Amino acid sequence: MPVLYAGFGCRQGCSRQNLETLLRLGLAQLQLPLSAVQGIASIELKADEAGLADLARQLALPLRVFTPVQLQRFEAQLSHRSAAAFTHSGCWGVAESSALALAAQAHGAARLVLARQILGGATLAFASGR
């Protein structure tokens, strides 16, 4: 079973339930169990986002946040570049970049497994080590 790292972007106040639904939908697309997910990541602007923290706590997974500079190195691997995300965060794609950053941190290299998915103000992407 592949090891996955979930990257999330979300609007302020996004609920744990919305994030969890998005996570489970993404896993269903890949036909993988929740146990495949080894960590959750986002941009440092979301470090205090209650929904993300609650999701990580509920799933007993680490939540790692990265600076925009740390995420910029993954721009070439993104499936989509959002000018709005860049204007707001300094990153072209929070979900994909943060998933790739966490996978690369764990394995030295990373690839997208599931490109950006959107649900109710939240985005999700999965990455794994190469």
C-alpha positions in Angstrom: 0.0 0.0 0.0 1.4 3.4 -0.9 2.2 5.9 1.8 0.3 9.2 1.2 0.7 12.7 2.5 -2.3 15.0 2.4 -1.9 18.7 1.6 -4.7 21.1 2.4 -5.6 24.6 1.5 -8.7 26.1 3.0 -10.6 29.3 3.6 -10.5 30.7 7.1 -13.0 28.9 9.4 -13.3 25.8 7.2 -14.8 23.0 9.3 -13.1 19.7 10.3 -16.1 17.9 8.8 -15.6 19.5 5.4 -11.9 18.7 5.4 -12.5 15.1 6.5 -15.1 14.7 3.8 -12.7 15.9 1.2 -10.0 13.6 2.5 -12.3 10.6 2.4 -13.5 11.5 -1.1 -9.9 11.7 -2.3 -9.0 8.3 -0.7 -12.1 6.8 -2.4 -10.9 8.0 -5.8 -7.6 6.2 -5.2 -9.3 3.2 -3.6 -7.1 3.4 -0.6 -7.9 3.3 3.2 -7.4 6.1 5.6 -4.4 4.2 7.0 -2.5 5.1 3.9 -2.3 8.7 5.0 0.8 9.4 7.2 0.6 13.1 7.6 -1.2 16.3 6.9 0.4 19.5 5.6 -0.5 23.1 4.8 1.0 26.6 4.5 2.1 28.3 7.7 -0.7 30.8 7.3 -3.0 27.9 8.3 -1.1 26.9 11.4 -3.8 28.1 13.7 -6.7 26.9 11.5 -9.0 25.0 14.0 -10.5 22.7 11.3 -7.1 21.4 10.2 -5.9 21.0 13.8 -9.0 19.2 14.8 -8.7 16.8 11.8 -5.1 16.0 12.5 -5.9 15.4 16.2 -9.0 13.2 15.4 -6.9 11.1 13.0 -3.8 11.1 15.2 -1.7 12.4 12.4 1.0 15.1 12.5 0.1 18.5 11.0 3.1 20.1 9.4 3.1 23.6 8.0 5.6 25.1 5.5 6.6 28.7 4.6 5.8 30.0 1.1 9.5 29.9 0.4 9.7 26.2 1.3 6.7 25.5 -1.0 8.0 27.5 -4.0 10.5 24.8 -4.9 7.6 22.5 -5.9 6.0 25.0 -8.4 7.2 23.0 -11.4 5.3 19.9 -10.2 1.9 21.6 -9.7 -1.0 20.6 -11.9 -2.5 24.1 -11.5 -1.2 27.5 -10.6 -3.6 29.9 -8.9 -2.9 33.6 -9.1 -5.4 34.2 -6.3 -3.6 31.7 -4.1 -0.2 33.4 -4.9 -1.6 36.9 -4.1 -3.0 35.7 -0.8 -0.2 33.3 0.3 2.9 33.7 -1.8 2.4 30.1 -3.0 0.9 29.1 -6.4 -0.9 26.1 -5.0 -1.2 25.4 -1.3 -2.6 21.8 -1.3 -0.3 20.4 -3.9 2.8 22.2 -2.7 2.3 21.3 0.9 1.6 17.6 0.1 4.8 17.5 -2.1 6.8 19.2 0.6 5.8 16.8 3.3 6.4 13.8 1.1 9.8 15.2 0.1 10.7 15.8 3.7 9.9 12.2 4.6 11.4 10.5 1.5 13.8 13.0 -0.1 11.7 13.2 -3.3 8.0 13.4 -4.0 5.4 13.1 -6.7 1.7 14.0 -6.9 -0.6 11.0 -6.6 -3.9 13.0 -6.6 -4.0 16.5 -8.1 -6.0 19.3 -6.4 -9.5 18.4 -5.4 -12.0 21.1 -4.2 -14.9 21.0 -1.8 -16.6 23.8 -0.1 -13.7 26.2 0.3 -11.1 23.6 0.8 -8.5 22.0 -1.5 -6.8 18.6 -1.1 -3.9 16.9 -2.9 -2.0 13.7 -2.1 1.7 13.1 -2.7 4.0 10.2 -2.0 7.7 9.6 -2.0 9.2 8.6 -5.4 
